[in-house]
Amino acid sequence: MGRFERVRVWTARHRVISAVVVTALMAGSVTAVLPSFGGPERAAAAPNVSGWDETAMDAWEVVGLNDRSDIVWPVPVWAFAEVGNRVFVGGRFTQVRRGPGYTEYDQPFLAAFDRDSGEWIDTFRPVIENGVYALSASPDGTRLLVGGEFTNINGAPNTSGLAALDPITGEVDPGFTANVTNSGGVNSVKEIVTHGNDVYIGGEFTHVQGAAGAPTRQYRVSKLAGATGAVDTSFDVRVGGGKVWALAIPPDGSTLYLGGFFSAVNGAPDTNWFAAVDLATGRNVIPNPDPHTNSRDWVFDLAATNDHVYVAGELHRMWVHDASDLNLSRYYYTGGYGGDYQALDITGNTLVTGGHFHGYEIERNPETLGSVPNPDFGQVQWVGTWNTDTARPTYGFAPRLGMADGVWALMTDSAGKLWVGGDPTVSGDNSTRGFAVFPLADPTQPPNLARDRPATQSSVSGTALRWNNQTASARCPQDSHGLPGAAVDGKVAGGLWECSTSHTARETNPWWQVDLGASHDLDLLKVSTMWGNDSSTGVPFRNELDDA
């Protein structure tokens, strides 16, 4: 079989996913003859800025789930870190294995894998008492910092919730003594970030014991010396209520951003869920003019450039704030049938987003809360990509993953591979339990149709949206996010931008076409239908290939 191109076409159907697969060995162009749809004509080209292969590499996997956790989401993988040529995976898993049917080895909560091959490193065997939720290389790059809900690692003292490990042996570094306690409940460290020689931790704790002496009162965030874990008492952040789930520092090192489930930071108004403080002192830097006021605006992750702060959270949204004043530039909504944003990672000028979304991105104008007619509107599923220069989606990476609660951890390693963690079970047809690793794509591979091939379609002037076989005004009172029309690999070729249409004519056999460009073999043509507002089980369409 030759190289393959994949086409996906979405039309308006309600909670329906159906697909037709045909095979061909031809060159030229492909035409899909579709049922009628309304909306403006739009180009379907999306550059693949990510450069990742959409098929996960063959690697070991993690299985099992420890149910002794204060975190409600039953997800096996929560964190990644790279030290040397090893990638460390942390979470609630209990075993590692080569794949289905292979021996399962007990290695709960933290495991090491070769960065290049994905092979499990069985000489790294720390004994951890409970789940791992945060990982980071130490500021000097010689140790692995581990945070979580555990009370100890390897039975060593001063390792409650936080420890530094030798990345080769898994032994605790006795020179780093910072650890956390929580006088009111489960102690946990959910986030670790570094800047210069300093370490910042966030989670659910009331005290941190540093290099020596009695525990120091801290309020869910602490700044530590990277070498010893000594508490920097000049850094004073007081987070009220709940817990801190996310920290982010922009490249210029100006600010520490906090996100999570909390009511206020330093007692300041409008600092629930998300706030910005001075990196050195912990004082509030910028009042938030667009506070997250909904009682469910929980924040799961943060990512920052010098220009924008990306806030991933509940209610199926990702907020984009301007770094200079925290004004809400825009936010993106995956729709009523989408899902939450849960993980973020920036590599170069690409932001990778992960979650349990499987719907459509719609850019929202913060002034009107209305849909912005955006040519980059398209579909995302589990993982999405964005250009940080423009703070807009690119839809250049669409891996085939099977999940339930979605993506909770993302990392791009020094070799350029993307590690995606959460509760994946398959990538394409391959088992990828707990995490999947996507290598850089072969630069000689011909591009997917959506990436740099324009789509055209027959005129949509006067085309109607058929609602229960009626040609009239159509409304979607439950779908405030609007309706997609047709897209290729997630990029819209035509769509409905409002919740109603009053077109009265119907076009006969409308069509949509993509030029394949230079001649090459075509192995797989896949057309699928999803979403809309009726109970139909599918849409009739015809695929035509020609050699022109």
C-alpha positions in Angstrom: 0.0 0.0 0.0 1.2 3.5 -0.7 1.1 6.6 1.4 -2.4 7.7 2.4 -4.5 10.8 2.6 -7.5 11.1 4.8 -10.6 13.2 4.3 -13.2 13.9 6.9 -16.4 15.7 6.0 -18.8 16.8 8.8 -22.4 17.6 8.1 -25.2 18.5 10.4 -26.6 15.5 12.3 -27.3 15.1 15.9 -25.1 13.0 18.1 -24.4 10.7 15.2 -21.0 9.5 14.1 -21.0 7.3 11.0 -18.3 6.7 8.4 -17.7 5.2 5.0 -14.3 4.0 4.0 -13.2 3.3 0.4 -9.8 2.4 -0.8 -8.1 3.6 -4.0 -4.7 3.7 -5.7 -5.1 6.8 -7.8 -3.8 10.3 -8.2 -5.6 13.6 -9.0 -8.5 15.0 -7.1 -11.3 13.8 -4.8 -14.8 15.0 -4.8 -17.4 14.4 -2.1 -21.0 14.8 -3.2 -22.9 15.9 -0.1 -26.5 16.6 0.9 -27.4 20.2 1.1 -26.0 22.5 3.8 -26.1 26.2 4.3 -23.6 28.9 5.3 -20.8 30.8 3.7 -18.1 29.3 1.5 -14.8 29.0 3.3 -11.3 27.7 2.5 -10.3 24.4 4.1 -6.5 24.8 4.2 -4.8 24.5 7.6 -1.0 24.4 7.8 0.5 21.6 9.8 2.6 23.8 12.1 3.0 21.0 14.6 5.0 18.6 12.4 4.0 15.6 14.4 3.0 12.2 13.0 -0.6 11.5 13.7 0.2 7.8 14.5 1.6 7.2 17.9 5.0 5.4 18.1 5.2 1.8 19.5 6.0 2.2 23.2 5.4 0.6 26.5 2.3 1.6 28.4 0.9 1.9 31.9 -2.2 0.1 33.3 -4.2 -0.2 36.4 -5.7 2.5 38.6 -5.2 3.3 42.3 -8.6 4.5 43.6 -7.1 6.0 46.8 -7.1 9.6 45.7 -8.7 13.0 46.6 -9.0 13.7 42.8 -12.2 12.4 41.4 -11.2 11.9 37.8 -10.2 8.2 37.4 -7.2 8.9 35.1 -3.9 6.9 35.2 -1.4 9.5 33.9 -1.2 13.1 35.2 2.4 14.3 34.6 5.5 14.1 32.5 9.1 15.3 32.9 12.3 14.8 31.0 15.8 14.5 32.7 18.7 13.5 30.5 17.5 11.0 27.9 14.7 9.7 30.1 11.0 10.7 30.2 9.3 10.1 33.6 5.5 9.4 33.7 3.6 10.0 36.9 0.0 9.4 37.9 -2.3 6.8 39.5 -1.4 3.7 37.4 -0.1 0.6 39.1 1.7 -1.5 36.5 3.7 -1.1 33.3 3.7 -3.5 30.3 5.0 -3.9 26.8 1.4 -4.1 25.5 -1.8 -6.2 25.6 -1.0 -9.9 26.5 2.5 -9.1 27.9 3.6 -9.4 31.5 2.5 -6.6 33.8 5.2 -5.3 36.1 4.3 -3.6 39.4 5.6 -0.1 39.3 3.0 2.2 40.7 2.7 6.0 40.4 6.1 6.8 38.7 8.0 5.1 35.9 10.9 5.9 33.6 11.0 5.4 29.8 13.7 5.9 27.3 13.0 9.1 25.5 13.9 7.8 22.0 12.6 4.2 22.0 9.8 4.4 24.5 11.2 1.3 26.3 10.5 1.0 30.1 13.7 1.4 32.2 13.3 -1.3 34.8 16.3 -0.1 36.9 14.4 3.0 38.1 12.2 1.6 40.8 11.3 4.1 43.5 8.7 3.0 46.0 5.9 5.6 46.3 3.0 5.4 48.7 0.4 7.2 46.6 -0.3 9.1 43.4 2.1 11.4 41.6 0.5 14.6 40.0 3.5 16.9 39.3 7.0 16.3 37.8 9.8 18.6 36.8 13.5 18.6 36.3 15.4 20.5 39.0 16.7 23.9 38.0 20.2 22.5 37.5 18.8 19.5 35.5 20.4 16.8 37.7 17.4 15.6 39.7 13.7 14.8 39.3 11.3 16.7 41.4 8.2 14.7 42.3 4.9 16.0 43.8 1.7 14.3 44.7 -0.5 12.9 47.4 2.0 10.5 48.9 3.3 10.6 52.5 6.7 9.3 51.6 9.0 7.9 48.9 11.3 4.9 49.6 10.3 5.3 53.3 12.6 8.3 53.5 12.0 11.2 55.9 11.0 14.7 54.6 9.3 13.3 51.5 5.6 14.0 52.2 4.1 15.4 49.1 7.4 16.5 47.6 10.8 15.0 47.0 13.9 15.2 44.8 15.1 11.9 43.2 18.2 10.7 41.5 16.9 10.2 37.9 19.1 7.1 37.4 18.6 5.2 40.6 15.3 6.6 42.0 16.9 7.2 45.3 15.8 10.2 47.4 18.2 13.2 47.4 18.7 13.9 51.2 20.0 17.4 50.4 16.6 18.5 49.3 14.3 18.4 52.3 11.3 20.4 51.4 8.0 18.6 52.0 4.4 19.6 52.6 1.6 19.0 55.1 -2.0 19.9 55.2 -3.5 20.5 58.7 -7.1 20.3 57.3 -7.0 17.3 54.9 -5.1 15.5 52.3 -1.7 17.1 51.5 -0.8 17.3 47.9 1.4 19.0 45.4 -0.3 19.4 42.0 2.1 21.6 40.2 5.9 22.3 40.0 7.5 24.9 37.9 11.0 26.3 37.9 12.6 29.7 37.0 16.3 30.4 37.4 17.4 28.6 40.5 14.0 28.7 42.1 11.2 26.1 42.4 7.5 27.1 42.7 5.0 24.6 44.0 1.2 24.7 44.1 -1.4 22.3 45.6 -3.3 21.7 48.7 -1.1 22.3 51.8 -0.9 24.6 54.8 2.8 24.2 55.7 6.1 23.5 54.0 9.2 22.3 55.8 12.3 23.6 54.1 16.0 22.9 54.7 15.8 23.0 58.4 13.6 23.9 61.4 9.9 23.9 62.0 7.4 23.9 59.1 6.6 27.3 57.7 3.0 28.4 57.2 2.2 28.6 53.5 -1.0 29.0 51.7 -1.2 26.5 48.8 1.8 28.1 47.0 5.4 28.2 48.0 8.8 29.4 46.5 11.8 27.1 47.3 15.5 27.2 46.7 16.2 24.7 43.9 19.2 23.1 45.5 18.0 22.6 49.1 14.2 23.2 49.1 14.6 26.0 51.6 11.5 28.2 51.8 11.8 31.7 50.6 9.8 33.5 53.3 10.0 36.9 51.4 7.6 35.4 48.8 4.2 35.6 50.4 1.1 34.4 48.5 -2.0 33.6 50.4 -4.6 31.6 48.4 -7.9 31.3 50.2 -10.1 28.3 50.0 -9.8 25.2 47.8 -6.5 24.3 46.0 -4.0 25.4 43.4 -3.9 23.2 40.3 -1.8 25.2 37.9 1.1 27.6 37.8 2.8 29.3 34.8 5.7 31.7 34.3 6.1 33.5 31.0 9.6 33.6 29.3 10.3 37.1 30.5 10.0 35.9 34.1 7.8 38.8 35.1 4.8 37.1 36.6 3.6 33.9 38.3 0.1 32.9 37.2 -2.1 30.8 39.5 -5.1 28.7 38.6 -7.3 26.2 40.4 -10.3 26.0 42.6 -9.9 28.9 45.1 -11.9 31.9 46.2 -9.2 34.7 46.4 -5.5 35.4 46.2 -4.1 37.7 48.9 -7.6 38.7 49.7 -7.9 40.7 46.5 -11.3 41.0 44.7 -11.8 39.2 41.4 -9.0 36.7 42.0 -11.1 33.6 42.3 -9.9 30.7 40.0 -7.2 32.7 38.3 -4.8 35.4 39.4 -1.4 37.0 38.6 1.3 37.8 41.3 4.8 39.2 41.3 7.3 36.4 40.8 9.7 37.7 43.5 7.3 38.9 46.2 4.0 37.1 45.6 2.0 40.3 45.7 -0.8 40.8 43.2 0.5 42.3 40.1 -2.5 43.0 37.9 -6.2 43.3 38.9 -8.2 41.0 36.8 -10.7 43.1 34.8 -12.5 39.9 33.5 -12.8 37.7 36.6 -14.1 34.2 36.3 -17.4 34.7 38.1 -19.2 31.4 37.3 -19.2 29.0 40.2 -17.8 26.3 37.9 -15.0 28.3 36.2 -12.5 25.9 37.6 -9.0 26.2 36.1 -7.2 23.0 35.3 -4.0 24.3 33.6 -2.2 27.4 32.4 0.3 28.3 29.8 1.9 31.7 29.2 3.8 33.7 26.6 5.0 37.3 27.1 1.8 38.4 25.3 -0.9 36.0 26.3 -2.1 33.8 29.1 -4.0 30.7 28.2 -6.4 29.4 30.8 -7.8 25.9 30.4 -10.9 25.0 32.4 -14.4 23.9 33.0 -17.5 24.8 31.0 -15.8 23.7 27.8 -13.7 26.8 27.5 -10.2 28.1 27.1 -9.8 31.8 28.0 -7.1 33.9 26.3 -6.0 36.9 28.4 -3.7 39.7 27.4 -0.6 39.5 29.5 -0.2 43.3 29.9 -3.5 44.0 31.7 -5.3 40.6 31.9 -8.1 41.8 29.7 -10.0 38.9 28.1 -8.9 38.9 24.5 -11.2 36.1 23.5 -12.3 32.6 24.6 -12.9 29.4 22.8 -15.8 27.1 23.4 -16.0 23.5 22.2 -19.8 23.5 22.2 -22.6 22.0 24.2 -21.5 18.5 23.1 -17.8 19.3 23.4 -15.8 19.1 26.7 -13.4 20.8 29.0 -9.8 22.0 28.3 -7.6 20.2 30.8 -3.9 20.4 29.7 -1.7 22.9 27.9 1.9 22.9 26.6 3.9 25.4 24.6 6.7 24.4 22.3 8.2 27.0 20.0 5.2 29.0 18.7 2.8 26.1 19.0 0.4 25.7 21.9 -1.0 22.2 22.3 -4.3 21.8 24.1 -5.7 18.6 25.6 -9.0 17.7 27.2 -12.1 15.6 26.8 -13.5 17.8 24.1 -14.8 16.2 20.9 -16.8 18.9 19.4 -16.3 22.2 17.6 -14.2 25.2 18.4 -16.0 28.5 18.2 -14.3 31.8 19.0 -16.3 33.9 21.3 -16.3 37.7 21.5 -16.0 38.6 25.2 -18.1 41.8 24.6 -21.1 40.2 23.1 -20.6 36.5 23.9 -21.6 36.0 20.3 -19.9 33.8 17.7 -17.2 35.5 15.7 -17.2 34.5 12.1 -13.8 33.0 12.1 -12.3 31.2 9.1 -10.2 29.1 11.5 -13.4 27.6 13.1 -13.2 23.8 13.0 -13.3 20.5 14.9 -11.0 19.4 17.7 -10.9 16.0 19.4 -8.9 15.3 22.5 -5.9 17.4 21.2 -5.7 20.7 19.4 -2.9 23.0 18.2 -2.7 26.8 18.2 -0.3 29.5 17.0 0.9 31.5 19.9 2.0 34.4 17.7 -1.7 35.0 16.8 -3.4 33.2 19.7 -5.5 31.4 17.2 -6.1 27.7 16.3 -4.3 26.0 13.5 -6.0 22.5 13.4 -2.8 21.1 12.0 -2.6 18.0 14.2 -5.5 15.6 14.5 -4.4 12.3 16.1 -6.8 9.4 16.3 -7.2 8.6 20.0 -9.7 6.7 22.1 -10.4 8.1 25.5 -13.0 8.7 28.2 -11.9 11.4 30.6 -9.4 12.7 28.1 -6.0 14.4 28.2 -4.6 15.6 31.5 -0.8 15.9 30.7 1.2 17.2 27.7 4.9 17.5 27.1 7.2 18.0 24.1 10.5 16.4 24.8 13.9 17.7 23.6 13.8 15.4 20.6 10.5 17.0 19.5 8.2 14.2 20.3 4.8 15.0 21.9 3.8 13.0 25.0 0.0 12.9 25.6 -1.2 11.5 28.9 -4.5 10.9 30.6 -6.6 7.8 29.9 -6.0 6.9 26.3 -6.6 3.3 25.3 -5.9 3.3 21.6 -4.2 5.4 19.0 -5.5 4.4 15.6 -5.5 0.7 15.8 -2.7 0.4 18.4 -3.0 0.0 22.1 -1.6 3.1 24.0 -2.8 2.7 27.6 -2.2 5.8 29.8 -0.1 7.8 27.4 0.7 8.1 23.7 3.9 9.4 22.1 3.8 11.1 18.7 7.1 11.5 16.9 8.0 14.2 14.4 6.4 13.5 11.0 8.5 12.3 8.1 9.2 15.4 6.0 8.9 13.4 2.8 5.3 12.4 3.6 2.8 14.1 1.3 0.6 16.6 3.2 -2.9 15.7 4.4 -5.6 17.3 2.4 -6.5 19.8 5.1 -3.0 21.0 5.6 -2.1 22.9 2.4 -4.7 22.0 -0.2 -7.6 24.5 -0.7 -11.1 23.1 -0.8 -13.7 24.3 -3.1 -17.4 23.5 -3.2 -20.4 24.2 -5.4 -22.2 27.4 -4.9 -24.1 27.5 -1.5 -26.2 30.4 -2.5 -29.7 29.6 -1.6 -28.8 26.2 -0.1 -31.1 25.2 2.7 -30.6 23.4 5.9 -33.1 20.6 6.0 -34.6 20.2 9.4 -36.8 17.1 9.7 -37.3 17.3 5.9 -38.6 20.8 6.1 -37.2 23.8 4.2 -37.9 26.8 6.4 -36.5 28.6 9.4 -34.3 26.2 11.4 -33.4 26.9 15.1 -31.1 25.3 17.6 -32.1 26.6 21.0 -29.9 24.1 22.8 -26.9 24.6 20.6 -25.7 28.2 21.4 -22.4 27.4 19.7 -23.8 27.2 16.2 -23.7 24.5 13.6 -20.9 23.3 11.4 -21.4 22.6 7.8 -18.5 20.7 6.2 -14.9 20.3 7.1 -11.8 18.5 6.1 -9.6 17.1 8.9 -11.3 19.6 11.2 -11.2 22.7 9.0 -14.5 24.1 7.9 -15.4 24.4 4.3 -18.8 25.8 4.9 -21.0 26.3 8.0 -23.9 28.0 9.8 -22.7 30.8 12.0 -26.0 31.5 13.7 -28.6 29.3 15.4 -31.1 29.8 12.6 -31.4 30.1 8.9 -34.2 31.2 6.6 -33.0 30.0 3.2 -35.8 28.5 1.2 -34.1 26.9 -1.8 -32.3 23.6 -2.0 -29.4 22.9 -4.3 -29.4 19.6 -6.1 -26.3 17.5 -5.4 -23.9 20.1 -3.9 -20.3 19.1 -4.0 -17.0 19.7 -2.2 -13.6 19.1 -3.7 -9.9 19.0 -2.7 -7.0 18.9 -5.1 -4.5 16.3 -4.2 -1.6 18.1 -5.9 1.3 16.1 -7.1 0.6 12.4 -8.0 0.9 9.9 -5.3 -0.9 6.8 -4.1 -4.1 7.1 -2.1 -4.7 4.3 0.3 -7.7 5.5 2.4 -10.5 7.9 1.9 -12.6 8.4 5.0 -15.8 10.4 5.2 -17.7 10.8 8.4 -20.8 12.7 9.6 -21.5 14.0 13.0 -23.5 16.6 15.0 -26.7 18.4 14.1 -30.3 18.4 15.3 -32.2 15.3 14.3 -32.1 11.6 15.0 -31.1 10.5 11.6 -28.5 7.7 11.5 -26.5 9.0 8.5 -26.3 11.1 5.4 -26.1 9.7 1.9 -23.1 10.9 -0.1 -20.9 9.8 -3.0 -17.1 9.9 -3.3 -15.6 10.4 -6.7 -11.9 10.2 -7.7 -10.5 11.4 -11.0 -7.0 11.4 -12.4 -7.1 15.0 -13.6 
